[in-house]
Amino acid sequence: MQSKPSIKGSSKATRKVVDADLSKFFDTIPHDDLMRSLALRIVDKEVLRLLKSWLKTPVQTDTPKGRTLTGGKSAKLGTPQGGVISPLLASGT
């Protein structure tokens, strides 16, 4: 029989702080990996098609230089930021 290590009487507490920059998180989610992960959890092909089309929808941004479109059918990374679906898609990874 092996003895188990005991922490009884230990008064030393450890606390760790992790600093993470999530500012580019939604921009870097790979579509292929995300869709594979979602397909493991979602069996409805129409829902998967809808989610994929959401990923491929262009996003219009107003800048001082004018309006720009990002994303679209050729996009392979990222989810629309500020979209109501972004947190759901991010939790699928």
N, C-alpha and C positions, 0 to 999 in steps of 0.2 A: 504494500500500500504506500503510495507516495504522499508526502505531506504537502499541503497547500500553503503558499506564501500568505502570511497574515499582514493586514494593514492596521490591525488593532493597535490603538495607542498612537497612531500616526497623526500628527497635528499639522503636517505640512500640506497646505492646499496649493494647487496649481491652477492658474488661470491663463488661458491663451487668447490672444486677440488676433483675428485674421482681417487684414485690410484687402478688399477686393474692389477692383474698378470694373463695374458692370456697364459702363457707358456704351460700349460697343457690343455688348452681348447679343442684342437682337440683330445687329448687322452681320454677325459672323456665323449664324446657325446654317449649316449646310442643308439644302433642301432634300437631297437624296437620303442622307442619314435620318433626317427628321421624318420623312415619309415612311421609311422602313420601320422606324420606331413606332410611329402611329399605327401602321398596318398590323403590328403585333397586338395592339390594344383595341383597334376598331375593325370590325368585320364588314361593315356596310360600305360597299365600293362607291356608292354615290356620295357618302360623307367624305371619303378619302378624296374623291374627285373634286368636291367643293373646297376642301382644305388646300389641295394642290393649286386650284385656280386662284385661291386667295393669295397664295405665295407668289403667283405669277402676275398679279395685278400691278400695273405701274402706279407709283405714288407721285403726286404732284406737290412740289415744294415751291413756295414763293420766297424769292431771295431779292436783295437789292438790285441784282442784275436782271431780274425777271423771273419767269416761271420755268422750272426744270422738271423733267420726268426722270425718275429713277426706278430701277427694278424692271418689271415686265417679263415677257416670255423668255428672254435670254438670261435672266437672273438665276444664279445658282446658289446664292447665299442670302441670308437675312429674311426677316419677317417685317411687315409694315409696322413701324413704330407708332405708338399712339392708337393703333387699331384695337378694337375690342377683342379681336381674336389673338393678339400677340401673346398675352399671358398663357392662354391655352396651348398655343403652339410651342411656346418655350418650355412648358412643363412636360411636353411630350418627348423631349430629348433626354 
